[in-house]
Each structure stands twice: as structure tokens, then as C-alpha cells.
């Protein structure tokens, strides 16, 4: 990947922002506008509101608007520039110099931890790209989600608790542990929060896509996870999927889980219109992901 700062903004080469945005919990803060060769993604909330990038899927070239020098480090996280190497390491892990993982990165930002937490809570048992994205935007703009569905109603009840929890000045793990005290936040949610709000790639939520890679059972209670390992799964005596994943992949854990999720979404027969904009040719990438996971599951790691 090549990153350049030019007079009129930033240029990023080699990152597929369609695949990257496909799994981020920060998707609701971006407005996505389709173009003939890709799409435009523009931040519509918070510190970087108005920050705009044009992504070309064919060339993997992304041109972004400029930001003040003092905010360059923050925006680099929002573009996943510092996590690019973690995904490239997945290629080397499976014995490939280059692979599809090398064009993916992790979008995250502690400055955007509130929409990350909202997205995680509102993504349960629903279509993320159709419902969750809309609900999070409502929560950020109106302070409430106007819906009669169960999850939004529960969210409206606990939103103030989420807000208060994230206003406290604590470490990322302490924040995640506090979120676990809120009804509706489980171990999977806490791990997703650490990965997508703070970029801590040793953490990963165990979903059905990742379970296919791990081949183990996910079972563990929230109380057991809090009391024994405090989200440090290597300290936990229970040999559940979270401990297996952490021990096997270490700092690559979150990257492997993210790639497994992307692969699962590309294979889905029910893809939303937003997904179709983000990735115009899913079959092409499916073949590359299949080669990656074939190597990953066949190697003794």
C-alpha cells in the first residue's frame, strides 16, 4: 500500500475500501454514493464530518480531501492506514506473498466509539445494512430510534447508560467491561467494541463465519468471562472459542475474523443494495477468499 499526502488531500493506493467498509461498525457514519468505477464515502457525523474520499475499485486508488496536520493521525485510523500491515501478515501466515487480505484494512477510531457501540447493540438479530445503518443514523441525529421493533426499543431504554459509560475516562478494556454490565451487551459485543473502536486486533467477536474457520464451540457465559479472564482470554481456564482464537492467531485474531465475515457476506444470496455498491463483483473476490481460507485451515498453526 502506498499513502501520499498531496496539496489537495490524501491518496491511498492498494486498499479495497468496499471490502473494508463491508464489515466495519462505523459504516453508519459514512454517506455512500455510487460512481461508475466505485463509490464516494463521506463522513456525516462527528469530528471528521465532511471528510470525503473517492474510491476506484478497479485501480484500488482512493483520493481523499485534506485534513489539518494535527488531525492526520486521527484520520489515518479512520482510513485504517496503521492496521494495513496486520492484514498483510495474514497472507504471510498462510505462506502467500500476496493475497486478498493484503487489500483489506481495519477502519476504527476512539473518537467514534459512540457510533461503534450503537452499531454493535443495534446489529443484533437484524439486517445490518438495511436496518442497523438507518437506526444508528437516527440515534446520532435525533437521540432516539423511531421504530417499533424490539431491538431499537431496548436500545432507547439503555442509550443513556451507553452514553454515560463511554463518557468516563477509562482504559479500553475497562470500558468494554462496563458495557458488559448493560443488558444486551455480551462477550461478542465487548470484543467487537475493542476491535472496532480501538483497533485492538487481538480481540475478535466470535460469529458464525469465524466459527467455521475455528471449528470449535463458542459457549461461554458473560459472568464467567468477566470473573476469570476479564476479556483477556489467554488468562481464562475455559477452552472456549474465544481462547482458541486468541491463542491461535494472537494479534491477527481480529483480522482473521474480519476476513471470515467479509467472505461470508460475499457468499450470501441476499445482498442489500448497499453491499452491491461496496463490492460490485463479489464472485471475483470469493475465489480469492476461498484460496486464503483453504490455506489457513490446512496449515498447522
N, C-alpha and C positions, 0 to 999 in steps of 0.2 A: 504494500500500500504506500502511496505517495501522498503527502499532505503539503500544500503550499499556501502561503499567505501572500496574496497579491493586493494591489492598491484598492481594488473594488471589493475584496472579500476573501473567502477561503475556497480552495479547490481540493477535493479529496478524490483520489484515484484508487480503484480496486475494491471498494466496499459496495456490496449489493444492499442498498437501503430498503428495498422491497422485502427481501428475506428478513432483514434485521427488524423492521417495523412490524413484521408479521407476528412476533411473539412478545414485543415489549408491552409492559403495563403502562407506559407513557403514551401509547397511541392516542388516547383521548385528547391530549393537549395539542395535537397536530391537526391542522386542516390539510386534507389531501385533495389535490386537484390533478386529474389525469391529463397527460400530454401524449402526443403521438408516439414518443420514444420512451416514455416513463411516467414520471409524475413530479409535482411540486409538493413539498411538505413545509408548512409554515407553522411556527409556534403561535398558539392563540390564547395563551394564559401565562401569567407569572412573569418572572424576571426577564425572560427572553422573548416576550410577546413581540411578534413582528419579524423575528429571525426566520429567514426563508432560504430554502435550498431547492435546487432543480436537479433531479436525478435522471440520468440516462441509463436505461437497463442494458442496452447493447454494448456501450463502451465502459460501463461502470464508472462513469465520471459524474461527480457531484459538485455543483457550483453553488456556494452559499454567500449570503450577504455578510458584510463586515461586522465586527463587534469591537468595543473598546479593548485595548490591550489588557487592562486589569481583569476583564471577564473572559479572556481567551482560555484559561484553564478550565473554567466552569463550562464553557460551551463545548470544549473538547470532550468532556464527559457526556454531554448531551448528544454528541455525534459518535460516541463510543471509540474515540481515537486511541485512548490509552488501553483499551481492552482488546484491541485487534490482535495483539501477539498471543493472547490466551487461546483464541480460536485457531490461530496458525499452529500452535503447539499440539492441537488435536490431530492435525494432519501428520505431524512428525510422530505422534504417539502410535499411529497405525501404520507407520512405515511409508508414508507418502510425502514426497516433497511438496506437492501441491494438491489440494482437494477443495471441495465446495465449502468446507468450513473456513477456508482461508479468505473467503469473500464476505463472511458474516462477522458482526461485532455485537457488543452489548451497549445499548443505549440506557443510561442511568443518570441520576443526579440527586444528591442530597437536597438541593434547593427545590426539587419537585417530589419530595417524599409524600406530601399530602395527596396529590392525584394518584401516586402509586398505591398508597393504602386504600383509597377509594376504589380504584380499579380492581384490586385484589378482592375486596369484600363483595363488590357488585358483579364479579365474574362467576360466582357460584351458580351452577345449575341453569345456565342460560347461554345464549349465543353472544359471545364476547364482541364480535364485530358489528352485530346489529343492535343489541340491547345495551351491553355494558358501556360501549363508547358513548352512546347517547346519554345514558344515565349519569356517567361521570361528568360530562359537559354540563348537564343540568345542575348537578351538585356544586360544581365550581362557580357557575354563573348566578344561580338562584339561591344556593344554600340548602336546597331540598330537591328530592327527585319526585316528580309528579307521575306516579304510577300506582296501580292497584295490585301489582304483582308482589309476591311475598318478600323476595329479597330486597327490593327498594324500600318497602315498608319497614323491614327490620333495620336497614341502613339508616333511614331517617331517625329511628329511635336511638341509635348508637353513634350517630355522626358527631355529636358534641364530645363524646368520650374519645373518639379517634382524634379530633382536633386538639383536645386538651393533652392527650398523651404525647402527641408529636410536637407540642409547644415546649415541653420540658427539655432542658438541656441534658441529654444523656448520651451514652455510647450507643452505637447501632444495635448491639445485642441487647442492651437494657431496654431500648425502645421496642424491639421485637418481642421481648418477654412481657413487657407491659401490654402490648397489643394482644398477646395470648390471653390476657385476663378479660378481654371483651368478647361477649358472646358472638360467635360467628367466625372468629379468628382461630384457626388451628395451626398445627405444626407446619403443614403445607403452606399456609398463608404467611407465617413468620419467615420461613425460608425464602419464599418468593420476595418478601419485603426486603430482606437483607441483600438479595441478589440485584433487584431492580431499582432500589432506592440508593444503595451504597456501592454497588458493583463488587460485592464480596463473593467471588466466584467459587469459593469452597462450599458455599451454601447452594442448595437447589431444591425446589419443590418436587416431590415425587408424584407425578401424574401417570395416567395410563400409558402415555407414549414412552416415558422413561422406564416404566416397569418392564416393557417389552425388551429393552436393552439390558436391564439388570437381571431379569429373570428370577426375582425374589418377591416375597410378600411385603406389603407396605405397613402392616399392622404395628401401631404403637399408639398409646394413649397420650393425650396432651399433658396430663398431670405427670405421667412418668417421664416424659421428655423434659419438662420444666424442672422436676425434682432431681433427676440424676445427671443429665448432661448439660442442662441449661443451654440447649441448642448447639453445644459442642459435641457432635455425635461420636467422635472418637473416644470421648470420656464415658460414653454410655455403655452399660453392660449388655443391653438388649441388642441382639444382632438383627436388627430390622433393616429395611431397605435404605433408610437414611444413613445408617452406619456403614453399610456395604458400599453405597455410592461414594461417601466421603473417603473411606479407606482406599477405594479402588482408583478414584480419579483426583483426589486432593484438590488443588487449586483449579483444576479443569472441570470440576464437578458441574458447576453452573453452565459452562459452555456446552458440555455434552448433553445436559438436559435440554438446553435451549435448542440445540440442533435436532434432538429427538422430537421435540414439539413441532418445529418447523416441518420436518419430514412428515409427521402425522397429519398436519394441516394441508400440506400439498396433496396428500393422497386422499383427502376427504372428498366424497362425492357431492357434498353440499357445501359449496364455497360461496361466500357472500360477495356482493358486488365490490365491496372494499378490498377483499382479498384478491379479486380479479384485477384490480388496478395495481395493487402492490406487486404481484407476480403475474406477468402476462403469459408465460409459458411454463406452467408447473411441471409438465411431463419431462421437459429437458432437465430440470433440477432433481426430479425424483430419481432418475437414473444415477445421478452423481451421489445423491444421499444413500441410495441402496449400496453402492460400491463402498462408501465410507463406513456404513454400519456393518456390512459384511466383514470388512477388515477388523472393525472394532470388536465385534463379538467372537471372532475366530482366534484372536490373539490372546495369549496368556498374560494378562496384565497384573 
